[in-house]
C-alpha cells in the first residue's frame, strides 16, 4: 500500500491551492490533472486542486469528478462566463495559504513550480510569463495566435494593467 501525500487539506491547513479554469477541456484535462497531481505528490506541503468548469458542453466536469478521490475539487458554472470569472470563483473557493493559477493546457508546465516556490516566501504575488527574458518556450503557438496575444496584452496594458506583460499566461 502506498502512502497518500499530505493532500486535499483534509483535517488541516492547506499550503497550496491549484486553480484550473476549464472550458471544453475534455481532450486534455485528464493528462493535465495527472501532471498536476504528480508534481504535487512530490511536495511535502498540503495541497488541493480546484477545477472550475466554466459552462463546458463536453465531458470536462465528468473527468474532473473522476479525480475527486485524489484531491481534486470540481466547481461548476452553469454558463460560460470567461476565464476571469472562472479564476475568481476558484480563488474565492480556495483554502490555501498560496494559490497557483494554471491553464488546463499547462502552457506553463508544473515543473516550473520548483522555480516559483522559493520566490513565494519573498513576494505576495509571483507571476510566470512567456514575455520576460529567460522564458523557456518549448512549444510555440501558431504565428497568428502569438500576434493576437501580443496585441491583446498591449491593449490590456494600455487599459491599466501597468507593466504586466503577459496577462493570459497560466
N, C-alpha and C positions, 0 to 999 in steps of 0.2 A: 504494500500500500504506500503510495507517495504522499508526502506531507503537503497539505494545502498551503499556498502562500498566504501571508497575512494580508488578505484581500477583503474586498467588499465592505470594509469598515464595520463589520459585524461586532457589536458589543464594545466599540471603542472609537476613538477619533480616526479620521481619515486624513492621511498626509497629502494624497494627490487624487484629484478628480480629473478624469479624462473625458471631455465633452466632444462628441462626434455628431455634427449635424448631418442628416442624411435625407436626400430626396431621390427616390427611384434608384437606389444603390444596390439592388439585389445581385447584380453581376459581380460586384467587388466587395461587398460588406463582409462576407464570411472570411475571405482571405485577410482583409484588413483587421478584423477582430482577432484572428489568430496571431497576427503580428503584434498587435497592441498587447494582448494578454501574455504573449511570450516575453515581450520586453518588460512588462510589469512584474511578471513572476520572478524575474531575476533580481528585483529590487527588494530590499528589506522593509521598505515603507508600506504602510497600509494604503490601499487604493480602492477606487471604484471607477467604473466606466459607465457613462451615460450616453446612449444613442438617442438622439432626438429625431424622430421620423417626422419630417416636415410635410405631411399630407401626401405621402407616396401612394401611387396607384399600382405598385408592384408588391413583391414579397419582402420588402425591406423590413417591416415590423416583424414578420414571422421569423426571419433569420435572426434578428436581434433577440427575440424571445427565446430562441433555442440556446442562447448563451446566458440565460438568467442564472443558472446554477454555477456559472463560472465568474460571477461578479459583474455582469452587465445588466444595467437597468434601462428599460425602454420607456421613453416619454413620447407620447404621440400628440401631434397637432392634427386636427381633423382636416384642415385645408392647408395648402401650401402658402406660407406667409413669408418665405425668403430665409436666406442664410442668417441674417442678423437676428431675426425673430427666433430662429431655432437655437442660436447661440445663447440668446438671452434666457430662454426657457431652461436650457441646460445649466448655465452658470447659476441661475437662481435656485435650481433644484440641487446643485452640488453641495457636498458636505465637506469637501477637502480644504485643508489649510492653503493648498496650492491648487490652481486649476490650469490644466493644459487643454488648449483648443487644437483639434487636429481634424483635417478634412477626411472624409471617408475614403478618398483615393490615396491617402497617405502621401500627398505630394511632398510633405516633409516627413521623411522616414522616422519611425520610432527609435531607431538607433541614435538619432540626434538628441534624444533625451539625455544621454550621457554628457553631451556638450552643454545643454541648458541647465541641468541640475545644479552644478556648483554656483552658477550665477544667481540662482533663486534666493540664496541667503543674503545677497548684496543688493537686490533690487526688488521693488514692488511688482514690476512688470518686466518680463523678458520676452522679446519678440524674435521669432525666426523669420528670415526674409531671403527671398531669391534675389533681391536687388541690392545687396551690400557686397563690398569687397570680401573675398574669401568664400562666398557662397558656392556650394558644390551642386551643380545641376546635372544629374546623371541621365535624366530622360527629358528631353526638350519637348515642348508643345509645338503644334503646327505654327508656322510663322504668323498666320492671321490671328491666332489666339494670343500670342506674345504681344503683337501690336495692339490688339484690343485691350489687353491687360495694362499695358503701359499708358495708353490713352485714359483708361478708366482711373488708374491710380493718380495720374496728373490732375484729372478733374476733381478727385476726392481731396487732394492736397490743396487745390485752389479753393475748394468749398470749406476748408477749415481744419483739415486733419494735420496741418503743420508739416513736420518733417518725416512722417511715416511714409516710407517709400513703397511698401507692398502690403496694402490693406487686406488682400484676399489670401495671403499665404497662411496655411494652417500651422 
